[in-house]
Amino acid sequence: MLNKACNHPGSTIYAAIELSKKSWVVAVMHPSKDQPSIHRIKGGAFSDLILKLRTAARGRERLLVCYEAGYDGFWLARSLQAEGIECQVLDPASLQVNRRARRVKTDRIDVLMLVRALMAVHRGDRHVCAIVRVPSVEEEDARRSHRERQRLVRERTAHINRIKGLLFAQGIRGVDPGLRRRIDFSALRTGEGLPLPARLRAELEREYARLDLVETQLRATETERDTADAQDPSVERKRAMLIHLRGIGPASAAILTREIFWRQFANRRQLGSYLGLTPSAYDSGSMTRCQGISKAGNSFARRVMIEVAWLWRKYQPDSALSKWYEGHAANQSTRIRRIMLIALARKIIVALWRYVETGLVPEGAISTNSPAPV
């Protein structure tokens, strides 16, 4: 049972929304009641939701609403805020759930859990769950180009491998579709000296047409990524600063600024936690060990940051961070060197954060237009 809230004119009404495609379950906890009222409305019926919430608030009490981040994104939070209703988006991975193997799970139980979490957060309990920062429409739109590019790159690789595999099965080698040279499939001969079968040739031509389309879209997204200025000027200034460092190209710079540096961090620990690059300790009874990095942050940015760490070793070998890695990873096994690379990625992102925020260049780093350390 939910604790009865204090009943006075300035009390807060708490509401939680359990979202799904077919229906929304809304729980409203009024300070004059012991139990929240449960309402079920059609999924996406925003006007019905506003009516329920305003009826509950009666125009006098403060109304605080929450829901879990998920399929519906952040449009609902922005729309509620535009209507003058306070809304907080909760991180679903941070909410504690029953660990029983066959726990009962219903929308009613989930929405009551959200109400309890919202009330605890409003009381000042910062550890009950994590609050997600709601991005603006412009901030969300600025991420589209580099995220689409990553998907197109994977799709391009799949098409290239498919073409190579079909040709290799016929004994044809040395054909690289990735070179972007038009392939004349009618001129190819199998390992038996025969022309390609008709259906196989038709399949290869269709596969190559899809590859050509992906390449065209890939060039368009890269142009859009480099020329579109959909973010705050300060964020675009950070992107230009990162490109100035050797080893960080347009793709990495766009991802780092629009996925990481668009938001504010109080310290390096918050930055590492956002990327999931902080260690997870296990200390219970007589057992004490480290479970590795948490991986509980922006997985997209974390993967890119690990790629940047590999490139940093190659293009910034004389920097203090690269020397630190070589000193600690020397004479170690391949597994330990990979683990040390994760630590290097965490150190690099902290150094880059200080660089874009304060202008402090990483020690020994080299710019793109100067062979000497800047």
N, C-alpha and C positions, 0 to 999 in steps of 0.2 A: 504494500500500500504506500502511496506517495504521502510524504509528510504534508500536513495541512499548512498552507502558507498563511502569513499574517494577513488579516482582513482589515485593511484601511484604505482610504481613497487613493493613496499613492502606490498601491500594490501593482505588481506586474503580472500580466497574463502570459503564460507560456504556451506556445503551440509548436507542434512538430508535425512534419509531413513525411509519410512513407511513400515514396514515388514508385510507380510501376507504369508499364505501357497502357494497361487497361483501366486502372483505377488509382486514385490517390486516397490514402487513409490519413485523416487529420485528427490529431489529439489536441484538445484545448484544456489546459489546466487553469481553472478560475480560482482566485484566492478564497472564495466563499464555499468551495466544494472540496470534499476529501478525495474524490476520484475525478480523473479527467473525462470529458465527454468525447466520444469517438464519432467521427463523421466520415462517410465514404462518398467521394465524388468521382465523376468521370475523369480519367487521365487526360491532362492537358487543359481542363476546364478552368482557366485562370480566373474568369469572372465569377464562377461559383466559389472558388477559393477565397477571393477577396470578400465576397458577401458573407461567407461563414466567419472569416476573421473579424470583419468589422462588426458583425452582429455580436460576437463574443466580447469584443472590446467595449461596445456600447458608447464609443466615443469619449470615454473618460479615463480608463486605465491605460497604462503603458502596455504595448503588445510586442512580444519578442518571439520570433519564429526561427525555426532551424530545420534543416534537412541534410541528408548525407550527399556528399559529392559522388557523382556517378554518371549514369547515362544521359540525364537531362542537362548536364553541364551547369553553367552559371547564369543562364538567361532568367531563371526564376528568381534568383536572389536579386539581380539588378531590377527586375520588374517590380518586385515587392518594395524595394528601396525607393523606386520612383513613385510608388503609391504612398510613401511616407511610413512604411512598416519596416521595423528593424529586422534584419534577417542575417543569420549566421550559418555558414556551411561547415559541417563537421566532416573530419577525415574518417571514413568508415574503418580503416585499418587500425585506428587508435582506440576504437570502442571495445570494451571488454565484453566477451560473450560467454555463455555457459559452455564449459568444456566437456560436458557429457557426450558420449558417442552418439546417442539418439536423443538429442535435445529437441524439445518442441520449438518449432519456428513458425510463427504466423506474422502477418502484417500488423496485427494488433499488439503482439508482444514487442515487435521491433519499434513501433511508434511510441509505446510507453517507455521503452529504454531510451529513446531519443529525448523524450520530455525530461526524464530524470537527469540525463547528461546535461541538457541545456540549463536546468535549474542549478545543478552543481557548478557549472561554469559561471553562471551569473552570480553565484555566491562567492566566487573568487577561487574555486578549486581549479587550478591550471593543469592538474595532472590527470583529470578524469578523461579528457580526450583532447585532440588537437583541432584548432580552428583553421580552416583553409582561407587564405586570402583570395578575395573575389577579384579577378582581373577585369579591366575595362574591355569594351568591345574592340578598341584599337590595340590593346595589348594582346588580346587573343588573336586578332587578325594578323599581327606582325609575326606570329609563329607559323603561319600556314605555309609559307614558301619553303622554309628549310625542312619542315616535317614532311611535306609532300615530296621534296627532293629525295629524302631518305627512302621513302617508299618506292619512288621511281628507280632509284639505284638498285634496290633489291630486285625489282621486277625486271630491270635490264639484265642483271646477272642471270636470272632464271631463264630468260629467253636465249641468251648467248649459250648457256650450258645445254639447253634443250637442242639447239641447232647443232652444236658440237657433238652431242650424244647421238643424234640421229645419223649424222655423217660418219661418226666413228664406227657405228654398228655396221656400216656398209664398207668399211675398210678405207675410208677417205680421211686423210689427216692433213694437217697444215692449213686448214681453212679457219680463219679467225674472224667471226662476225663483228667482234668488238672494234675492228680497225675502221669501220664505217666505209668500206669499199663495197661497191655493188657486186654481189655474188651472182654469177651466171650459173644457175643450177643445171641448165641444160648441157653445159659443157663439162660437168663433173662426170667422172667414171668411177664405178665401184671397184673394190679390190679384185673382182672377177673380170674387170674390163668392160662392164656393161653400163649403159646409161641408167640414171636413177629411175626406179619405177614411177609410174604416173601419179599414184596416190601419195607416195612419199614426197615426190617433188612438189605436189600441190600443198602438202602439209608444211614443208620447209618454206615455201613462198609465203604462206599465211603467217607462219611464225616470224619470218623476217619482216613482214609488213607491220606486225605488232611491235617488233623491236625498233623499227624506224619511227613509228608513232611515239614510242616511249622516249626515244632520243630527242625528238622534236619537243615534246613536253618538258623534258629535262632541261633543255637549253632555255625554254621559256621561264621555267621556275627559277633558274639561276639568275637570269636577267632581272626578274621580279624581285628576287632576294637582294640583289646588289643595288637596285635603283629605287625600289619602293621605300618611302620614308614614312611608314605608318606608325612609328613610335614617337615617344617624347624625344626632342632633340638631344637631351643629355644621354639617352640610351644609345642613339646613333653615334654620338661623340665617343662613347666607350668602344663601340665596334670599330671605329676608325683607329683608336689607340691600339687595340689588339692586333689589327692587321699590320701595324707598324713593327711588331715584333716578328723576328724570323721564326719560322716553324708554325705560325698560326695563319691560315689562309682565310679567304672570305667565308667559306662554309663554317669552319670552326668558330670564327669570330661572331658570325650571325647567331649561331646556336648558343654560344656562351653568354652573349649580351641579352638576347631575347628570351632565353630560358632561365638564366641565373641572375645576371646583373641588373635586370629590370626591377628587382625588388631590393629592399634594404635589409641588411644583416647587422645585428648588434655586435657580433664578434665572430672569430674564425670557427668556433664550435658550432654555432648556428649554421654557418655556411657548409661545414662538413656534414652536418646532420641532414641538411636539405638535399644533398647529393647521395646520402646513404653511404658515405665513406668513413664513418666513425666506427670504432670497434664495439662489439657487443659482448659485454662481460657475462660470465656465468659463475656466480659465487654463492653456493648453497651448501651448508654443512661443511664437510671436509673437502668438497670438490671446488676447485677454483681453476677456471680456464677461460680462454678467449674464443668466442664462437666465430670470429672473423668480422668483416664489416657488416653493418646492419642491412644494407641494400633497401632501406626504407625511405627513400626519397624520390627525386626525379630521376627515374631510370634512364630516360632518354639522354639527359644531360650527363649522367654518370658514364654511360658508354662512350660518349664523345670525349669526355675528359680523360678517360683512359687512353683513347687514341691520341689525344694531344700529348700525353706523357711519353708515348713512344716517339712521336715526332720531336718532342723537346730534346730527347737524348741525341737524336740525329742532327738537328739543326742548331742546338745550343749546347755543344759538348763542353765548352769552357765555362759555362755558368756554374754558380755555386750549387744549384740544385742537382745538376747532372753529376758533378763531382761527388756530391753527397751520396747519390745512388750508386755510383761506381765503387765508392769506398765501402759501402755497407753490403753490396751484392757481390763483391769480388770473391771468387772461389766458392760460391754457393751453388746449390743445385738449381735446376730450372724452376722447380716449384717455389723455392724461396725467392728467386729473382722475380717471379710473377707477383708474389706477395709484396715484395719491396716496391714493385712498380705501382701498386695501388697506393702505397704510402707516398710515393713520389707524386702521383696525381693529386693527392690531397694537399701536399705542400705547394704544388704549382698553382692550384686554384686559389689558395690563400694568397700567394704572391701576386697573382693576376688581379684578385679583388682589391688588394692594396694599391696596385698600379692604377686601375681605372678610377678608384675613389680618391686617391691622394696624389697620384703621379709618381709614386715611388717605383722606379724601374727595378725588376728583379736583379739581384747582384750578378754581374758578369753577363747579362743578357745582351744580345746583339740585335740591332735594328735591321730592317730589310735593305736600307740604303747605305749602310756603313759596315765594313768588315771588322771594325774594332768595337769593343764593349762600349755601350752607351752609359 
